[in-house]
Amino acid sequence: MNVNFEENKNAASYESNTKQQSFYSQNSQKGSGGKRRVTTETSKTLGGIGALLMFIGAIPIVGAYMWIIAFVGLVLVLVALKGFADNYNQAGIFNNALYGVIAAIVGGVIAIYLMATAALDLLSKLGISIEDMSSWTTMPQLQNLTMEELSPFLLTVLASVVVLFVFFVVMALLVRKSLKLMAEKTGVKLFGTTGLILLVGAILTIVAVGLLLVWIALLLLAIAFFSIKPAPPPEPPK
């Protein structure tokens, strides 16, 4: 009788622990409000693949449309960072990266607008009309173009480059903050190193070596994501 009682007690205890572990496993993937979270392993994979796509997409000799691959990679990295931000309850991981991307986009739009405006103004001075294709072959005012007329275009181009540079550095600063938080939460110090290299590369974009450093940082980012160790299984509640 006592043996049967002990067996039933052990079976009930085992079933209770199993249910508790199952309940914890299901709810550990949910955020506040019962929303499902992206698991750490999924975020790790998405981030690693996304960073690799950005690394490949940044190679200009691969193809003219590689920017599409780079864009897809960027989206995957942001999704991964959002997953880590939710799992670690650290919103700065995602927010800083998102604000950095927005800063880069805003800087690019402003620079393109300034350059386009300056180019149209210069074409107008040359007597070239976008609507009249024949004017592109004659260029009647080209020989009469003076430095005084050309200087506004050159100054605008210079201003566009400065704007793009400033916003790119701001982007790097914000992304570095995100990666520093990732380094703290995951224990993978390579995230911090990647953020530093990205910042230095952004500052040195005025020379070719800066772009090379940014490209290397993308590869290191992929390695950092894949270096994240899986979280140990949680202890069941007592």
Helices and strands as residue ranges (DSSP letters): H 2-27, G 32-34, H 40-57, H 66-87, H 92-125, H 135-138, G 142-144, H 147-186, H 190-203, G 204-206, H 208-226
